Amino acid sequence: MTREARIVISVGCPCGIGPEVTLAALRRPMHGARIALVCDAYVAARAAKLASVPLSKLVSVKDESLLFRLPKGKIVVLSPRPALA
């Protein structure tokens, strides 16, 4: 039985370059890995626009139990706290 990779990434300071660099790196397919970002949803959307990542690839969740239940090819954004903006 093969197991799929599950990757959770903290994008770092929302005021720094971490969100943009992370989203730019995720423009390419991750070979079937399921990706989740720990990030404010607004910050992730802004970074996606700057990194030319379609907003349709982002799925915002507030419940960590949903992290890896969404379709492959999506980038899950976990916003566990109130929005920053």
Sequence and secondary structure as in RCSB ss.txt:
>XXXX:A:sequence
MTREARIVISVGCPCGIGPEVTLAALRRPMHGARIALVCDAYVAARAAKLASVPLSKLVSVKDESLLFRLPKGKI
VVLSPRPALA
>XXXX:A:secstr
     EEEEE   TTSSHHHHHHHHTTS  TT EEEEES HHHHHHHHHHTT  GGGEEEES GGGTTSS TT E
EEE  S    
